[in-house]
């Protein structure tokens, strides 16, 4: 092997090559991971679009006590008719307001169904935190009498699905998760599985908690066609970002060896160097810099001859 390529046999180059070969399948796998995330996002948007634009159905026609909401029914538009049970109202700690700038509480009030089939947990919206972390916040009272509520069917929250750690020792009527099974054990009420995220109420109440608008609520049919068709999500660019290093071809050709310097080659005539005022050619006889495209100062004054 020629001497100029002998560095390819060094242990350093062998280690670099081995690391590169190991990273190629890793990068490709990460790229496909981003593509799968894009597909999951498109499928979720399509599911939300179908369920929110479908005609509302009665909550108790889908749910029963202990029922687990399937993925295909999540975000389904539902209605319920009954009266609120304010005595068993509670709040959910550490929730973000619809604008996303403050932390407060979700207000959850059970609704006793008029047909006697059980009770439904209704997330009435968001309120600000109290004066301290232990006091119960100021909550507008729910409307009295018979009401008809319309909202979105949501699955019971768990630590696995929400990532929120459910810990005990909280103040009275304060919880971390909205879970019908947990509340049924605590109160003994026949709560239907899942809960209703309130969107509207008839008759309309006065002062109410701030509703939780779905960030995926379609504003028009065109909006949902764009979201559900996939579009150009950030996962596409991230996929290319991971796959690009694997397909990139690095140039490993060594550069030509530099010529050896001699004693008289410290400032050879015709060589170029970057001066303070620009690039120029150095005259080896007098050390003058001849400017190329800009004005340059002399490197040093020419020698004088004694009279």
Secondary structure, 3 states (H helix, E strand, C coil): CCHHHHHHHCHHHHHHHHHHHHHHHHHHHHHHHHHHHHHHHHHHHHHHHHHHHCCCEEHHHCCCECCCCCHHHCCCEEEEEEEEEEEEEEEEEEEECCCCCCEEEEEEEEEEECCCCCEEEEEEEEEECCCCCCCCCCCCCCCCCCEEEEEEEECCCCHHHHCCCCCCCCCCCEECCCCHHHHHHHHCCCEECCEEEEEEEECCCCCCCECCCCCCCCCCHHHHHHHHCCCCCHHHHHHHHHHHHHHCCCCCCCCCCCCCCCCCCCCCCCCEEECCCCEEEECCCCCCEEECCCCCCCCCCCCCCCC
